[in-house]
């Protein structure tokens, strides 16, 4: 490191002189920096276009599938009891559905909880459990075990909950809803306390008869639950303050012979017989055109129809009507064309965006001299025209236009082979850049009168592998977009990938980064050389000044001697 002497002898502003000299030396490096920055912007512009192509391709990939053009609409005679939607494999017709019972989770049959001295006041959400029980805080906390049983996968997930003197019926409901097993996974319980009803609602989220829910005493000797029926006992709490039933009712619920409410009873706790009732869920049961169906959930697919069972029908029979729905096909085609036009607008916008060559990327030094607003306005113009007249982008746009406007080969003569035959043509205004317009009357007529031909026009598979001329419009566009995205990726890489980017632009940027690193080292050496030179000059001037002063002093001393 050279010792810097900044103008002590000469009186010159050496710092400023060196800065000015380095500014001139830095010009080639600044040009490299600006080139790299511009390439970075261009890479991001390509990636933005690629994202737009991908979104269009993913959103409308179904336009190459026959199921998209089936266009069936299913309706229910009672939307409050049964909702229905038609899938690709549905068949037009009329169907009869009778819902005997809905699927439900394992639900604890809670009743109204009465508290107070006369035990005639409904409990509220804010009622403290201990106060309702007449239990003192000095008697210790209560602990209960909650278990969710899934017979489908033979799993039992359980949690132990602690009830303190501060717990209310509402906070207990929260603890039940938030209960997790030993691995921290939710038990999958829905629980709440209803003020108006004065009772709990406790059920498993998953429905079906394979689900079970059990509430019993925790395996803890000091949990405060003692066998028996006295105040403060487990049975007392379980029946009166959680289930809201008396113990006679619990015995009835727990009777193994009563399979309607509690088909299974588990009585266990360290050898002590403590009642813990395993309440079971139930399957949905219904008939579809006289065929009995049973399912664990209330949403089930039958013959391509998705049924959402909302309520048991009783004596009523729900009627499902499945009919052709040309509007659905029309809306899908229109959305496809509208999205294509938006994509054309975006591509043309990039191709025709003006380029302002007098606005190169700003260097760090230039940024320091400008305000944030000035920087923003400058970069708005600097980033304009990054893909103006870009050959790759123009080729992508041309290919897309051809995909929409060329006929579909391989379709028999006399059938629909061109989009114009169903009312879809390019706009007459050349400034639109190849956008499409729809004759809605003609399109609706084609869908209603020639639905199979409309389907083939979009979805036909080529007789010869990879023959795009024989592909339906939907298939053709899907394939061309895939090719276009690959070409852009080769040019600009993938979004989020910078260091390992092996694209054309990525390699160019990496090369510029290496050149900039070398320039940094070179400029550091040049600046050191300048300071070495100016320091040497300062030292020389200082020595001259010292010699001059010495000679001056000697001269005047000699003059003084001669005078005597």
N, C-alpha and C positions, 0 to 999 in steps of 0.2 A: 504494500500500500504506500503510495507516494505521499509524503508530507506536503500539504497544500498551503501555499502562502498567497493569500488573496489580496494583492495590490498594496501591500504595506510600503513597498519601495517606490512603485510607479504611480500609485494613486488611482490605478485603473480598476474597474469593476470586473475582476477576472471571472467571478461566478457567472455574471450575465454573459460575458464573452464566450465562455465555455458552453453555456446553455444554448446560445445562438448557433455556435458551431455544431453542436450535437443535433440541434433541430435540423440543420441542413444534412448532416450525416444520416439522420433517421428517416429521411424521405423515402429511400428504397424500402426500408423495413415497414414504414407506414402503408406503402402500397401493397405489400404482401399481406399485412394485417387486414386491410380493407378487402382484398381479394378473398381471404379466408372467411371473413365475416359474411361477405356476400354469398359465398358458396354454402355457408351454414344456413343462411336464410333460404336459399334456393332448395336445399335439402329438406328443410321443414315444409316448404311450399309443396314439394312433391309428396311428402308424407301426408300432408293435409288432403291432397287430391286422392291419394290411395285410400285414406280412411273414408272419404265420401264414396268411392267406388265399392269398398267393402260393405259399408252400411247399406247401400242400394242392393248389392248382391245378396246379402244376408236377409234383408227384409223381404225381398221378392223372389227368393229362391224357389218358393212354392209355385211360381208361375210356370215351372217346367213339369209339374206333377198333375196327373189327370184328376186327382181328388179335388184340386182347387176348382175345377170346372163342373163338378157334379151339381152343385147349386141346389141342395135340398133344404127345406125349411120345415121344422117340426113344431107343432103347437099342441098345447094341452087344453082340455076342456075346463080345467080348474087350476089356474096358475098358483093359487094359494096352497093347494094340496100337492101338486106335482108340477115341476118344471122339467122341460126336456129340450135337448139340442141334438141335431143330426150330425153324425160324422161322415167320413168319406165312404164307409161301407154300408151306410143306411140304405134302405129300399123304400121307395114311395109306397104308401098304403095307409091303412087305419088299424090301430092296435088298441086293445082293452087292457087296463091296468087296475087292479084292486089291491090297495095297501092295507094289510092286516095289522101290522105293527111297525113302528120305526125302530131303528137301531139306537141304542143308548149306551153310555158308559156305565161302569159299575157305580151305582149311586146309593149313598146312605139315605135311607128313608126317614129323614128328619121331620119332626113335628114342631108345634108351637111350644116355646119354652116359657113357662110361667114362673115368676119370682115374687118376692115380697112375703110378708108374714102370712097373708091369706093364700099365697100362691095363686093369685088370680091376675097378676099384672104381667103383661107380655114383656119379655126382655127386649132391650134395645141394643144397637151396635155398641154403644158406649157403656153398657152395664158391665161392671167388673165381675168376673167369674167367681172369685173367692167370696165377694160380698153376697152374690146370689146364692151361693152354697152355704153361707153361714160359716165359712171356714176362715180361721184367723191366719194372718201372715206368718205367725210363729210356728204354724204347723208344717211349714216347709213347702217347697215347690211340688207340683204334680208333673209327672212325665207319662206320656202316652206314646205308643208305637203305631205308626201308620205304614201299611204295606200295600203296594200295588202288585198284583199277581197277573202275569201274562202267560196263559196256558199255551199260547201259540208257539212261543219260543222257550217255554218252561223257565221263565225268569221271575224272580221276586226282588223287588226294589223297595227298601224300607228306610224309614227315618225315625228318629226319636225326637219328639218335641217336648219342650219344657214350658209349663204353664206357671207363671209367677203371680204374685198378688197384684201386680200392676196390669195384668192382661185383661182385656175386654173381649167380648164375643167377636168384635170386629178384628182385633189383633190376632186372635186365635185363627180366624178365617184366613188372614194374611199368612200366618205361619204354615197353615195347611197348603195354601196355594204355592208358597215358595219353598216347600220342603224338597230337600235334595238327599240323594243316597250317599254312601260312603265315598263315592268317586266324584261327588259334586254335581251329579246330573239330576235334573229335575225329575220328580216322581210323575209329573204329568197330571196333576190334580187341579181341578177348578173348584174354588171354594169362596163363598161370600156369606154375609149375614144380612138378611132382609129385615129392615126395621118394621115395615108394614105387616109382614107375616110373622115376625118374631121368631124366625127359625133360620137354621143353616141351609145352604145349598152346597153339597159336597159330591163330586163325581169325577171320574177319570175323563181326561180329554179324549183318549182313544175309545172308540165304541166297539161293541161286539160281545158276544157271550163268553169269549175267551178272556175277557178282562174281569179282574176281581179287585175289590177294595176292602181292606180290613183295618179296623181300629181296635187296639187292645192295650193292655198294660205293658209298660216298658219293663225290661228285665233288669230292674234295679230294686234292691231290697229297701232302699230309702225313698222310693218314689211317692210315698203317701197313700198308695192304694192298698187297701187291705181287703181280703175276702169278706163277703157279707154285703148287706144292703143298707147299712147305716149311713148317716150324713158324713160326707167326706170319703166314702168308699169308692172304689173303682166303678162298681155297678151303678152307684148313685150318680156319679158324674157322667158316665157313659150314657145311661138311659135318659136321665132327666135333663142334664145340661148340655149334652151334645146331640143326642138323638131326639130329645123332646118327647119321649114315650115313658110309660111306667114300666116297672119290671115285669109285670104280667105280660105286657105286650112284647117285651124283649124275649121272654121265654117262648112266646108264640112264634116270633120271628126266627128264633134260634132252633126251632123244632126241625130236625132233619126231614120230617115228613112233609113240611111245608115248602115245596119246591118252587112256588110261585115267587116268593120274595127272597128267600134265603136258601138256595139249594145246597149250600155247603156251610158247615160250622166247624171252626177250629177252636178247640178248647185246650190251651196250653199255657204254662208259665212255671218253669222250674218245678214241675210235678204238681203244682196247684191247679185246680180246675177253675180257671177264670174265663168267663164267657167273652169270646172274641168272634164276632160274626163276619164271615166272608160274604159280602154282598157282590152279586154278579151282574154284569152287563147283559145286554140282549142284542140279537141280530135283527136286522130288518127282514120282514117277511111279506111277500107280495106275490100276486099272480100276474103273469104277462101272457095275454091271450090264452088263459086257462092253464098255463104251465107254472107250477109253484117254484118260486125263487127265494133263496135265503142268502143274505149278505151281511158282512160285519159292519158296513157303513151305510149311510143313507144316500150315497152317491154311487151309482152302479151303471155299467154299460151293458146293454143288451141289444143284439142285432144292429150294432152301429149307432144306437141311440143312447145318449147319456141321460139317465134319469136322476133327478134330484128330488128325493122323497121328503116332503115337508110336513105332512100330517096323515094320519090313518084315514082311510076313506069311509070307514063304516059300511053302510049299505050302498054307498055311492060307488060307481065304477067310472074311473077316469078314462077318457078317450083321447088317444094320441093320433094326430093327423100329420102325415109326412107328405109334402108336395114339392114339386119343382119350384125353384126360387130363382128366376132369371135376374132379379134385382141384385142378388148376392154376387153372381158372376159379373154383371155389369159393373158393380162398384169395385170389384177386385181389378178388373181391366183398367178402369178409369184411374184408380189409385196408382197402378203400375205406370201408365202413361204420364200422369201428373208428376210422379217422382222422377221419371226419365227427363222430363222437361226441366225440372229443377237442376238435375245433374248437368244437362246441356248448358244451362245458364251459368253454372259454376265454372265449367270447363272453358266456355267462351269468354267468361269474365277474366280468367287467368291469361288466356291467349291474347286478348285484346287490351289488357291493362297497360296504360302508358308507362314508359320507362323514362325516368328522370336521371340522365347521366351526370348532371351537375350536382347530384346529391349522393355522393359515395358514403359508405359507412363512416361514422365518426370515430376518430381516434380518441384515446383517453385524454389527451391534452385538449382536444377540441371540445370534449364533453365538459371539462372543467370550466371552460369559458362561456358555457351556455346555461340557461335556466332549464328546469325540467320541462316546461311547456315548449320551449324552443327545441329541445331534444326530441320531444314527442312529434312535433310538426315536421322536423327534419327527417326522422326515421320513417314517418308515414310515406313520404315521397321516396326515400331511399329504398324502401321495401316494395315499392310499386314496380310492376313489370318484371318480376323475377322469372316468370315463365312465358313472357310475351313471345308469340310466334314459335313456341317450343315444338320441335319436330316430333318428339315422342308423344306429347300431349295431343298434338294435332292428329297424329296417326290413331291414337286411342279414340278420339272423337269421331273420326272418319269410319273406323271399324264399327262403332256402335250405330252410326247412322245406317250403314250397310246392313247390319243385323236386323234392324227394324224395317227397312224398306225393301230388301230383296225378297223374292218369292221363296216359298218352301218347296224344294224339289222333292220328288217321290210321292207327292199326294196325287191321286188319280185326277185326270182331266174332268172338269165340271164341278169339282169340289173347291172349297175355299183354299187358296194358296198364297194370298197376299193380304196384308193388313188393310189395304185400300178397299178390299171387297167387303169388309165389315165396318167401313166408315172411319178408318184411322189413316190419315194422310199427313204429309208435311205441310206446314203453314206456307202460304204464298209469299210471305214477307221474308226476303233473304236475310234481313237483319236479325231474324230469330235464330239463325244459325242451325237450322235443321230440326227445330222443335216440331212436335206432333200436335194435331188437333183432331177432335172426335166429332163425327156426325152421330149424335146420341140416338136419334131415331133409327138410323141404319144399323147401329151396333145392337140395339135392343132387339130389332127384328131378326138379326142373324142369330143371336143367342136363343131366342124363342123358337125359331123355325128350323135352325140347323145347329143345334147344340153340340153334336158329336164332331162336326166339322170345325167349329170354333175351338173345341178342345184339341183336335189334331193340329190345328194351325199353330198352337202355342206349345204343345207337348210332344209332338211326333219324335220318336227315336230314329236315328239314321240307320238305314239298311247297311251302309258301309261305315266301319268304325271311324270316328272322328271326322266324318264328313259333315262340316258345318252347314253346307248348303241344304242338306237333307234334314237338318234339325228344325224342330218347331221354334218359334220366336223365343219363347221362354228358355228353352234349353240353349239355344244359340247365344243369347245375351249372357246367360250364366257362364258359359264356357269362355266367351270373349272377355268378360270381366276378370275371370281368373287369370287369363293370359296377360291382360293389361296390368293387373296388380303385380304379377311376377316381373314384368319388364320394368315397372317403376321401382320395385324393390331392388332390382339389380342396379338401377341408377342411383337410388337414394337410400337404400337400406330400410330397416324396420324402425318404427317409432320406439323410443326408449333405449335403443342400442346406439352407443356413441363410440366407446373405446374399441370394441371388437367389430366395428362396422367395416365390412369388406366390399362395400358397394363402390361404384365408380367415383361418386362424389366423396365418399368416406376416405378412399385412398388419396384423392387429391387434397383433402383437408389435412390428412395425416402428414402428407409430404410438406405442405405449407407450415404446419406446426413445427416440423423438424428444421425447416429453413429459418423460421422465426427464432427458434432456440439458438441456432448458429449465429444469427444476426445479433441476438442479445449478448452473446459472448464477444463478438467482434466489436460491438459498440462500447462494451465495458473496457476493452483494451484501448480503443481509440480515445475514449474519455480520459483514461489513465495517462495516455501519451500526451494529450493536450495539457493536462495538469502538470506533468513532468516538465514539459517545455516551458510553460508559464512560470512554474516554480523556479526553474533554472534561470529564466530571464529576471525574475524578481531578485534572486540571489546575486546575479551579476550587477544589476542596477544598484542593489544595496552596497555591494563592494565598491562600485564606482563612487557612490555617494560618500562612503566612508573615506576613500582615498582623497576625494575632492575636499572633504572637510579637513582631513589631515594636512593636505597641502595648503589649504587656505589658512589654517592655524599657524603652520610653519612660516608662511610668507609674512603674515602680519607680525609674528614674533621676530623675524629677521628685520623687518622695518622698524620695529621698536628698538632693537639693539643698535642699529645704525644711527638712530636719532641721538643716542647718548654720546 
